[in-house]
Amino acid sequence: MKVNQILQKSKIELAGIFLEVYNALDDKKKSEVRNNIFKAPKSIFENIPCQPIFLKVSYDGRNLSGVTESDSSFTVGRILRDALHSAQLVPDSFNFKNYTVCGRTDAGVSATGQVFSLWIRSSGETGATFDNLEGFKKHICGIDYLSAINTKLPKEVRVRNWAIVNEKMSARFDAIGRQYRYIVPGGCELDTLKMIQGGQKLIGEKDFRNFAFERQDIKHFIRRIDYVSVEKHGNDIHIVIKGKAFVYHQVRCTVAILLLIGAGYEDINVIDYLLDVARCPKRPKYNIAPAEFLIFEDAFFENLNWQSNDKISKSIKLFEYDLEVSYFKQFFYNQISSPSCCTVLSFVRGLSKKYTKIEQLQ
């Protein structure tokens, strides 16, 4: 059949001709035809050079479903993955190489210094490709990663810095410290001296099972707290907690106890009781502090040189100011309208007229 005759045929007629020819083939030829038609498309990232990188990210977590991957499309991890894929910096948004995150923040929690580690496209040969990471030899710093990624992100998420790292470094497992900040709007009337004294009892390596929620993947609760501060900022109180690592909900549990001490509902000795696992083998069912006022402030690593640019740095400073001040006050004063829930303390204390001491809880 001539070409001009083929062009005059309809799609249905052409399909019929194809099936007629196909059915006349032997099994081996049929298999070859099927493989040629249905073979997977060649990846545009095949043999593309890549390199390991850390990304430091700020985000407003109020309307997000946490940082780690889930079925929800509104996690920070999913949003970042999609942006990197859209910027053509990774092969596809669901197949990262050596992807980890430093702090696994919950829904509602924000960040000014969350850190992700992954392999990302480079501008020149590094010895490694997305198909073969084994040959990595050197970094190539020719791509403006911050501009490329931030143009693809929603306003609630911003990449503020990046750093070159060796191929074995992990944002989760190589962090030497993590720092959280909890903002208590209108908390200036609390007894900050007692809160500071209580916070000092937490410093050191201790069993924090009564300051955390149980999870099947948590085998032990020994953690080290390096620093606890309680500071007044105008009418607000900021509680800053730094440690190497934390168990599930440890920071929000700790904040709840310090608030109860500052308000006079508990004595500072309640911390001794909770740390004594012989006397208190299981966490009493006290309320924990709400997520919306917690910020993952920073993560610390040895010998990292964080890169940025002036334009990005300026926009990030404005973003973080709004995150730490304006956003929290707007959420607190405008969104919470019930008089009985007008403070974080009310949330922690509970709505019952009579307060039940922690030592009396089950």
N, C-alpha and C positions, 0 to 999 in steps of 0.2 A: 504494500500500500504506500502511495506517495505521500510526501509531507503535506502538500496542499489538500489532499483528501482527508488526512488526519485532522487538519485544522478545521475542516468543515463539520466534523462530527461533534455531537453533544457530549457532555460529561458522562451521561448514562450509556451512550453508545460506546465511548472509549472504555468505560469500565467493563462492558460486555466483551469487547475485543481482548482486553487484558486477561479476563478470566478464561476465555477460550484458549489463549496462548499458554497461560499458566497451567491449566488442567492437562495440557498435552505434554508437559515436562515430566521427566522422571523424578523420583523422590529427592535425589541429591541436588538437582537443579532447583527444585521447589524450595529446598532449605536455603540455598544460596540467595534466592530472590527474597525470601522472608527476612534473612539477616541484613540484606542491603536496605530493605525498606524500613525495618523497625529498629535498626541499631541505634544506640543512644547517641545523641548529638555530641560532637566534640566540644569540650569545655573551652570557653574563650580564655580561661585562666591556666590552661595546660602550659607548663614550662614558664609561667610568669614568675619572676623572682619575688621573694618575700623576706620578711625579717620579723623577729620578736619585738614587741613594743608594750609599754604600759600607757594607759590612758587615764588621766584624772578627770573625773566627771562631777559636775554639780547638777542637782535636780530638785524640783519642787515636787515632793511626793504626795501632796494632798489628794490628787485624783488618780494616782498610779497604784498598781497592785503589787507593789514591792519591787525588788531588784532582780530576783532570780527568775529563770524561765518557767512558764506555766502555760496552761491553755489560753490564758488571757493575753490579748494583744497589747495591754496597757502596762506591761512590766518594763522597767528601765532596760533590762537586758534585751528584751525583744525589740524595743524602739532603737537601741544602739545598733543591734545587729542589722536591722532593716536599713538604717542610715548608711552603715558601712558598705552594705551591698549596693545600695542605690548610688553611692559615690564610686563604685567599682574598685573598692579597696580590699574586698574579700570575695571569694568565689561565689558563695551564696549565703543567705542569711540564716541558714539552719545547719551549717557544717563548718563551724570555726575550728581552727587548729589550736590546741592547747589553751582553750578559753577558760579563764577563772575570774572570780570577782572577790575583792578583799572582804567587804562587809555585807553579809546577806540581810539587808534591811527589810523590814516588814512593810505591808501596805500602810500608807499614810506617813511614813518616815521620809525625811528629806536628807540631802547631803550637799556638802560643799567640797568634799575631798574623797569621794568614792574612787576606787582604782580597779580597772579591768586589765587583764593581760591576755594577749592574743598574738597571732601572726598576721601581718598586714602587708599589702603590696608595697614594693620598693621601686625606686626610679632607675635602679641599675642592678647589675649582677651581684648577688650576695653569696652565691654558692648553694643557696637553697631555693626550691620552688614549692608551690602549694602541693604538688604531687610528691615531693621528696624533700623533707626537712633535714635530712641527715648531713648534707654537705655544707651546712651554713658556716661561713668564714668571716664575714665582715658586714657592717652596717653601711647603708647608703642614705644620706639625709637630704634628699632632693625634692621631697613632696611636702607641701604645706598641709599637713594632716588636719590642723585645727580648722582652717577655712573650708577644706573639702568636706569634713564631717559635719560641722555646725550648720552649713547651708542646707543640709538634709534633715536636720533635727527639728522637732517642735520646740516652741519657746520654753517649755517646762524643763528641757534637758539641754545642757551645754558641756562640751568637752573643753576644759580649761588649760590642760597641759598634756604633754606626752614626753616619754623618756625611752631611750634605747636601753635594752637590757640584754643579758646573755640568754642563750636559748633554753636554759634550764630554769629560769626564774618564774615564779608563780606569784600573782597578786595575793592569793589567799594564803599560801604556805610560807612565803618568805617575808611577810610583814613582821617587823619587830615591835610594832605598836599600832594601836587604833585609838582614836579619840572621839568621844561623843560630847555633844552639848545639848542640854535640855533647858528650854526657856519656859519659865513660869510667869506668865503675864500677871501683873498686879500682886506679886508675891512678896513685896517689900516688907510687909508686916510680920512675916514669919521670923522666928528666932534663928537667924543665920549662924550665930555662935554655936548653938547646940547642933545644928546641922553639920557644921564644920567638924565638931568633935566626933559626931557619929561617923562622918566620912573617913576620918583618920583611922578608925577601927577596921576599916575595910582594906587598908593598904597592906600589901604583901601577898604571899601565896597561900590561898585558903580554899576550903571546900565551900563552894557557893551554890550548893544544890537547893537551898532554901531561898535563894535569890534568882531562881530560874524556873522555867517550865520543863517538865520531863518530855523527852523525845526519844524514839527508839534508836536513832542514830547517835545519841550522846551516851558514851560509855562511862565517862567520869566527869566530875564537876570541879576538879582542881584547876584554878586559874590564878593569875597574878595581876593585881591592881597596883599601878605605879603612882597614881595621882588622882586626888579628888579635891575639887574646889567648889565653894559656894560663894558667888559674887553678886553684889547688887548692881544693877544697871538701871538707873532711874527708878521707876516703880516696879521693875521686873527683877527676877532672880534668875541667874544662869548657873546651872550645875554642870561642871565639866568633869568627865571621868575618862582616864586614860589607862589602858592596860595592853598586854600583849595580845590577848584574845578573850572573847566573852562567850558564855553559854547562852542558850535561847532565852530571850527576854530579860537578860541579866540587868541591863542598864535601866529599863523601865521599872523593874522590881526594886532596884536600888533607889531610884528617884522616889518611888512611892513611900518607901520606909523613911527616907530623909525628910520628905514633906510631912509625914505624920509626926515625926520628932519635932520639926520646926513649928508645927501648929499646937504642940503640947498634948497630942493624943497618945503618944508613946514616949517613953524614956529612952535615952541613948543606949541603955542596957539591953534593949530589945535586939540590937545588933549582935551582942554577945550570945543571946539566946538562939538566934537564927544561925549563927556560925557554929554552934555546938550541936553537931549532928547526933550525938548520943542523947541529948535532951530533946532535940527536935529533928527526928530522922526524915521527915517529909515536909515539904513546903506547906505552911498554913494557907488557906484559901483567902488571902487578902487581895484586894483590887490592885492592879498595876497601873502605872501612869499612862495616859492616852498617848497614842503614837504620834499625833499631829504636831506635837511640840518638840519632837526629838530630831536632832541633826547628826548625821555621821559627818563629823567635822574634818577629819584627816586620817591618813594612813602613813606609816613611817617605814622606810626601807634604808638599807645601808648603801652608800655610794651611788646614789641616783642623781642625775643631772636633768632636772625637769626643764623642758623647752616650752616657750610660749611666744606670742608676738604682741605688740603694743595694742593693736586694735582689739584683739580678743581679750587681753587682760583688762582693758577698760570696761568692756561690756560685761565681763564676768564679775567685776567688782560691783557694778550696778545691780546685776542679777542677785548676787549674794546678799547685798544690803537689803534688798526687797524680801529675800527669802528669810533672813534672820530677824528682821524688824517688822516691816510693813505687813507682810503676809500673815505672820503669826497674830499680830494685833487685830487685823481685819477678821481673820478666822475666829479668833477668840471672842471679840466683842460683838460681831455682827451675826455670826452663824449660831452661836449658842445663846438662845433667847430665854430659856427657862431659868427663873431666879434661883432655883435649887441646884442648878448646874453651872453657875457663873464662874466657877474657878476649877482649876485642875485639882485642887485639894478636895472639892466636893466629890469629884469623880473617884478619887482615891479612897476617901473616907467612907463613901457610900451614902445613900439617901435615908437610911434609918435614923430616927431621932436619937437613939441610944447607940453609942459607939461600943463595939466589942473589941477588947484588947487582942492583939495577935496571939499571945500565949494561951488565950481561951478558944482560939479557932481550931477547927479540925484540920 
